Amino acid sequence: MEERLIPINALLSLVESDGINPPVLRQHGYQLAGLEVPMASGGSRVVADVVLANGATGHLVPAEAKSGSNIEEDQGKRYAALDARTVVRSTFVSVEERVEPSIEVLYACLDRYVDRVLLGLQKAELHFPVLSVATGMITLRNPDAAGDVLRSIFVEPLRRSPRHARIIRFDPDSDLDSIRPSVDAALVAELAHSKREITIHSLAEKATPHFALYGHAAQQKLCKKIAQIIGRIAREHPETYALQRAQGHPGIVRLLRTPEALDPKGRTQSYQALARNRPARRRAPKVHPGQTELAVEQALLDELEAVDAGEGTQSPVKEDGTDSAPREAAVKEEVAGDRSASA
């Protein structure tokens, strides 16, 4: 996981179960209401990295997750200009009718940058609390600027697992290599269900945690990157995938051949080949310089025994889907010929 995603994952671990740490803000009624959410208020516009919300109390927490030590003063002032009702309209949160919504802006950053971030906020005359994220600990800095809930939770540093939460493994700014493993997994799931096609948008929903909570621009950016990844995958596995595009549409992935149509051995090895991002290929027995005829014969026999036992690396089904029995017969003939020659 990219280091810049550590602060945002720390925030999410307060409202989402990461399997390691208790979601303490969720226990106080908060939920994730949006990611990369654009909000306009008073003639200014800001994109909040995360929005947390308590629908019962109407308390909203737009948050900025900093990956470095510098703050953008203009951005901070746009956060300060936000009003609560704008945040409600821009996010997926339902506030009880008789509750007047309130707002509290929060910053989060890595522990080694927190002093610089606090200094930057002070110079910009911005009175925001900051969550400092360290290995195994989250600390609330500038607590006087925080509301009652945050102060009550962070009276002392909040102890966490030394393993950083990995709720979001990539975001719209991640490179293609960081996104691809999740796309590969989503494609294999579609193949396992014998699907024939899937839209890029639907694939993005399956591959991206909390895709529905992202703002529209962030969703479009993710779809564009996933389409690029699909283009690569289709070139690597043209017999299995094809990408079709249409004007004004992110595209459709055609699933041309599913390993589910193969016998059990071929199916497993076909999935393994897709996971390795390269076509399946048969591996010949290794024969090193200086090996005797008897050693060569033994290597061939070992290969046959591995195939018969289903333990070898080669598949009993070729890439074109035909049976490889003729290949096995040829190997047996070769062994028999070697024995006759030796006799």
N, C-alpha and C positions, 0 to 999 in steps of 0.2 A: 504494500500500500504506500502511496506517495505521502511524504512527511507533511505536506501542506494540508492533507485531509485529516490529520490527527485532531486539530481543534474542533472541526465540525462533527466528527464522530464522537468526541467527548461530550459535546452538547446533546447529540442524539441519544447517547447512552443514558441520559438523565430522564428521557421519556420513552425510550424503546428498549425492550429487553435484548441485550447482546449475548445472553447466555452466561455471562460472567458477573456483571455488576447489577445491583438492584436499581431500577429506574426511579430514583427518589422524587423527581418532579412529577412523574405519572402518579405516584402514590399521593401527591397533593392535588390531583385533578387536572394536570396539564397533558396536552397531547401535541403531536407534530401537526401543524396546520399549513405548512408550505415550505418549499425549497426554491431558491433563486426566484423570489417573488418580486415582480416590479410593482412599485406603489408610487402614486403621484399625489402630492398634497401641497397646497399653497403655491402652486406654480413650479414646484421642484419635484424631481423624480429620483427614487433610489431603489436599488434592487437588494432586498434582504437575503442573506445567505440562508437563514433559517427563521421561521416564525413558530413560536410555541404559544399555546393558548389554553386558557381555562374557561370553558364555556359557561360554567356555573357562576363564576365570579366576574366574568368579562375581562379578566386580566390577560393582556397580550404582550408577548416578548419578542419583538423583532431583534435578530442578533446578527452580528458581523463576525465571521470567523477569519481571523488574520493569519496569513501564512508567513509573514515577515515581521519586521520591527517597526515599520513606518505606517502611520495612519494617513488617510487622505482627509485633510481638514474639510474640504468642500463636501465630501461624502458624509462625514460626521455631522455637519450642520444640516444636511438634508434628512438624516435620521432624526435629528432633534426637532425638525419641523413637522414630522409625521403626526397625524391625529388618529385616535383609536378607531374611529368609524371607517376611515380609509383602509386601515389594516383589516378590519372585519370584511369589508367589501372585496378585498383583494385575495383573501385566503379561504381555505375550506374549514371554517369554524362556525358553529351555531351558538350564538349568545342568547341566553334566556331573555325574554322580552322586557322584563322589568329591571334588568341589570344595565347600568351605565358602564360601557366598556372603558378600560383604562390601559395605559401603555407604559412600558418600561424597556428602554433600549439597553442591550447587553453586548459587550465585546468578549471574544474568546481568542486566546493566543497561546503559543508555546511558552513555557515557563522562562526560557532564556531570553525572550523578547519582552516580557511583561513590563519591565521598568521603562523601556523605550516607548512602549505603547502608552503607558500612563503619562509619561512626560509629554508625548504628542497631544494627548487629550487635554492635558492641563494647559498647554500653550494655546490650544484652539478654544479654550474655555468651554469644554464639553464635559458635563458631569455625568459620566456613565460608569457603572460597575464593570469590572473586567474579570473573567474567569481565566486563571493561570493554569495551564495543563502541563503537568510533569508526569514522569513515569510513576505510576501507582498513586497519584494524588491530583486532586483538583482544588484550587484555592481561590476564594473570592477576594479580589483586591478592590480597593476603594469602596468598602462596604457601606459607607455613609450614603452613597448614591443609589444603593440597592433598596428594593422593597422588602416588606416583612418576610415573605416566603423565602427569598434567597438568603436573607440574613439568618433565618432560623435554621436552614439546612447547612449553611457554611459558617456556623459559629466557630468551628475548627475546620482545618483542611479535610476534605472528604477523601477518605482512603478508598482506592480502587485497585483492581488487579494490575500487576505490572505489565500485563499485555494490553496494548491499546485496543479499544473497540474498533471493529471493522464492519460496521453496519453499512456504510457506503464505501465501496472499494474503488470507485471512480466517479467522476462527475463530468459535466459538459466540457471542461477544460483539460481533461486527461488525454494523453496520447492514445493512438490506436492500439498499441501493444498492451496497454493497461486495461483496455475495454474488451479486447478480443476473447480472453478466457470465458467471460460471462456470455458472450455471443455464441461461442462454440457450444457451451453447455445448453443454451436455449435451443440451438439448432438440433442437437442430438435428442433432446426431449421431444421435439416435433417429429423427428424421424422415428423415434420409438413408438409414437402414436400413429404412424403410417400416414401422416398428413401429406398433402400434395402441394400446397402452397401456403405462404404466410406473408402478410404485408410487413414492410420494414417497421411501420409504426407498432404493429402488434408484437413483433420480435423485440423492439425496444422496450415495450411494457414488460415482457417476460424477462429480459436480461438486466433491466435497471431497477434496483430497489427504489420504491416510492416514486416511480416514474410519473404517476398521476398527480403528484403533489408539486411537481416542477412547474414553473411559469412556462407560458407558450414558447417564448424564444429559446429557453433552455431545452425544451422538448425537441424543438426543430433542430437545434445544434446536435443533440444526441442522435437523432434520426439520421442526420447527414453523415456523422462519423460511422454509425453502424452500417449505412449503405456502402461506405468506402471499405469497411472490413469485409462485408459480404462480397464485394467485387474481388477482393484478394482470395477469399475462400473459394469462390466459384472458379477462379483461375487454377487453384491448386487441386480442386476436386471437380472437374467439369462433368464427370459422369454422375455426380450426385447433386450438385447445386447449379442453378442459373439465376442471374439477377436480371429482371426486366424493369425498365423504367418507363414512366409516362410523364408528360408535361404536367407540372403542378402536383405531382404525386411522388412521395419518397421512393416508391418502387415495391416490387413483389419478388419474393424469393421462391423459385420453383424447386421443389424437392423431387428430383428426377428418379432417384432410386434409393430405397430404404434398405438397410441391412436386415430388417425384419423379414424380408423375402427370402433370405438365405437360410441354409441349415444352421444348427446351433454353433458349430465350430466357425463357419464362415461369418456368421453374424457377429460373434464376439470379436473376431480379428478385424472385421471391417470397421466396427466402432473404435477399436484401438487405433487403427490407421487414421481415422478422422481426428481422433484426439491428438495424434502426433503431428497433425497438419501436413501429412504427406501420404501419397497413395500406398496401398499395401503392396509389398513385393516379396517374392520368394527368396529365401536365403539359402545358398548352396553350402554344403558341408565344408568346413575349413580343412584344407590340406596344406601343411607347411612343408617347405623345402626339406628334402632328406627323409620324408616319410617312406616307409616300405610299402610294397603292394598290399601286404596284410593290413597295415594301418589304414590305407585308403579304403580297402574292402570293409573294415570295421566301421569307418566313418559313414559309409553308405548304409550299412546295416543299422547303425544307430539312428540315422535319419529316418529310415523306414519305421523303426520301432516307435520313434517319437510321434510320427504321423498317425500310426495305428492306435497309439495310446491317447491321442489328442493333446499331447504335451508339447509338440514342436512349435516353432515360430511360424511355420508355413501353413497356409490354409489349404484344406482339401477342395476348396472351390476357387477357381481362378478369378481374376478381376473382371472377366467378361461374364462370370456367373456359371461357366461350364465346369464339369467334374474334372478333377485332376488325377483320376485313376489311371489314365494312359501314362502319365508321368511316373507314377509309382511302378507300373509294369516295366517301363523302360529302365528304371533304376535297378529293379530286380534282375532283368536280363543282363545288365552290365555287370552286376555282382556275379551271376552265374558264369558269364564269359571269363571274368577274371579268375574264377576258381578253376575252370577248365584249362586255361593257359598255364596256371601255376602247376596243375597236375602234370 
